[in-house]
Amino acid sequence: MNPRSKSAATAVFQASPPLFEEDLSSVLERTRDLWEGLRNQRIFVTGGTGFFGRWLLESFLYANRELGLASCITLLTRDPASFVARVPHAAGDPAVSLVQGDVKNFAFPTGEYSHIIHGAAESSTIGSDRDPESMFSTIVDGTRQVLDFAAAAGTRRLLFVSTGAVYGPQPPNLERLSEEYSGAPPPTDARSAYGEAKRAGELLCVLRADAGGTESMIARCFAFVGPHLPLDGHFAVGNFIRDALEKRPVEVAGDGTPFRSYLYAADLAVWLWTILFKGRAGRPYNVGSEEAISIADLAGAVASLEAPALEVRVVQRANRGAIAPRYVPCVRRAREELGLGQTVSQESALRRTMAWWRACGQGRIAHGQNGD
C-alpha cells in the first residue's frame, strides 16, 4: 500500500519529450549482446502505453535503430489516438504498430510474434479501491487471453510482468523479500485483489508451459522512479516530485515511517529486457533496489533537491513503538544468475526524473498521465 495518495487530475493530452539520450544509450550498452535474438522479429506488448511500457518501447526503438535490427513492435492500447498525442516521437516510428482493444478480449493480430511482454494491469491501489473484482478479472482473464494469443502467434518467449505484492505483507523481522519467501496476500482482504490476481497470472503461465505452451519468464517488480512516472497517482515519490516542481511544501499523507526502495527506470528497462531474453522459464526474479529508505526521508531527499530546500510536512504522527512496514526486495537471484544490478543512485534517479518533468512543462507536471 502506498502511504500517500491524491485524487487524479483531469487528463490533459500533451506530448511528452523523448527519454534522455544518456538513459537510452546506457540501456543499450548494458543489453547490446541480447538483441540479436530479436533481429527481423516482431514483439507484442500489452501495457505498452504505461510507465513501464514507454520505457520498453523507447529503449526497443533506440536499439532497433542503432543496431539495425529491422524488428517491429506492436502495442495493445484501448485508445490509440491519445497515445499518439502523448508520445508522437515514438508512436510515429515506422517500427511501431498499434492494436486497439481490451486485454481481456482483444482480437488477435495476424502473423507470428517471437516475443511477448505482458504488462497490462492497473497497478494502482486506485483500481483496487474502486473495483477490486474488476481489477482481478482484468489481470487473470487478460493473462489467459495473452497466453492464447501466444499459442496462436508461435511465440517462443513471454515476459509476465508481476509484482512484489504476490508475497503479501512483508514480515517486520524480514529485511528483504526473496523469491523463496512463501507468504501471500490475505485472501479475505479486498485490497489483496492485485497481488492475488498476479499470483494467479503467474500460475497460468506455468500451467501453459507445462502443457507444452509458450515459456514464460516472470519479473516481480517493486517500486521505481523515472521519467513517465505519473505525478498525480498513488505513487508517493511521484507526488513528492510534483510538490517540489510546483515549489510548495512536500507533503507526506501518512506518518512517513514505511520503508520502500526505488530503482531508476533505465535500470528497470535493462532488467526486464534481460529477464525476457536470458531468464529461466517459470523462475521468478525480483526487480528493484535493495536500498531501503523511509517515506519521510524520501520526501526530504526530494525537497532538498530544490534551492532553497523545501519544507516537508508529515500529516500523521507516528505511533510510538510501532514497527514500520517494509516493501523491499532481495535481488540476489537476479544479480547472481543474470548479472543485474543497480547502476543509478537514488539521488541521481530523483534528479533525472525531475529534470525530465521540467522539460515536459508545467501543464504536464500538473496532470501527469500513465497509460491509455
Sequence and secondary structure as in RCSB ss.txt:
>XXXX:A:sequence
MNPRSKSAATAVFQASPPLFEEDLSSVLERTRDLWEGLRNQRIFVTGGTGFFGRWLLESFLYANRELGLASCITL
LTRDPASFVARVPHAAGDPAVSLVQGDVKNFAFPTGEYSHIIHGAAESSTIGSDRDPESMFSTIVDGTRQVLDFA
AAAGTRRLLFVSTGAVYGPQPPNLERLSEEYSGAPPPTDARSAYGEAKRAGELLCVLRADAGGTESMIARCFAFV
GPHLPLDGHFAVGNFIRDALEKRPVEVAGDGTPFRSYLYAADLAVWLWTILFKGRAGRPYNVGSEEAISIADLAG
AVASLEAPALEVRVVQRANRGAIAPRYVPCVRRAREELGLGQTVSQESALRRTMAWWRACGQGRIAHGQNGD
>XXXX:A:secstr
  S                 HHHHHHHHHHHGGGGGGGTT EEEEESTTSHHHHHHHHHHHHHHHHHT   EEEE
EES HHHHHHH HHHHTSTTEEEEES TTT    SS  SEEEE  S  SHHHHHH HHHHHHHHHHHHHHHHHHH
HHTT SEEEEEEEGGGG S  TT SSB TT      TT GGGHHHHHHHHHHHHHHHHHHTT  EEEEEEE  EE
STT  SSSS HHHHHHHHHHTTS EEESS S  EE  EEHHHHHHHHHHHHHHS TT EEEES    EEHHHHHH
HHHHTSSS   EEE S   TT    EE B  HHHHHHH     S HHHHHHHHHHHHHHH HHHHHT     
